[in-house]
Amino acid sequence: MGRNPVVGRQGPEYHAAAAPSEQESATIAVKQIRSAIGHPENLRRILRALGLRHHQQTVTLKNTASARGMIYKVRHLVEVGPAVSGKR
């Protein structure tokens, strides 16, 4: 039986989100990709403070130092990218 190909792609370097700097993007889109179940209460509070209430929910935030700090704390639970302006 062959080796599981996923084994080499585990750990925080493969699942950690990195927020772009303020110069790169004025707003960022944050998507919760992992559940808060089984994580400490302080991480759940950080997700709520970011506006994430449900798994797979996406919110748009201003790219501030406080938002980037909160994202850093829950970087293993979220995906981060530049916000797409969808106004018509």
N, C-alpha and C positions, 0 to 999 in steps of 0.2 A: 504494500500500500504506500502511496506517495505522501510526501510531506504536505501539510496544509499550507496553501499559499498565503493565507491571511496571517499566519503566525508572525511573520516578519514585519507586519504593518500594525503593530499594537503599541500602545504607549501614548504619552501626552504629546509627543512631537507630531503624531499623525492625527490627533483628535482635538488639538488646541487651536482655538480661533485667535486671530491677531487683528486688532482694530487698526484701521488706517490712520495716519496722522491727520491733523487738522488741515494741513496744506494739500493733502491728497483728496480729501472729500469733506464737504461741510456737513453732510448728513450721512448716516450709516443705517443699513438695514440689519437688524439682529433677528435671527430665527432660532428658536429653541429646538434642538435636534435630539436631546436626550431628556428623559423624565427626571423630575426632582425627587421622585420616590426613592427612599433609602439614603438621601443626602441630608446633611445637617440643616437645622432650621435657619441658620444664617444664610446659607446658599439659597434657600427657598425665598427668604425675604429679599435677597438681591434680585432674583428673577422677577419678583412682584414689583420691585422698585424700577426695574427696567421696563415694566409694562407687559411682561410675559406672564400670561395666566394659564395657557394651555400648551400642550405638546404640539409641535409643528406650527406654532403661531409666529408670525413675523411682525415686527414693529419697526418704525422709522424713528430715529433719534438724532438730535443734534450731536455733532462730534465734539464733545467737551471732555475735559480732563476727568471729571467725575464719572461720566458715562464710560470712558475707556478704563477707568479703575474698576468699575463694577464688572465690566466685561472680562477683565483680566481674572477676577475672582471666579467667574463661572465659565471660563474659556473652554472647559471640557464638556459643557452642556449646550453651547450655542455655536452658531455659524455667523460670521460677520462679513459684510461686503458693502460696497458703496450703494447708497439708495438710488433707485431708478425713479426718475420723475415721470409719473404716469398721468399727469394732468392733461386734459383735452380741452 
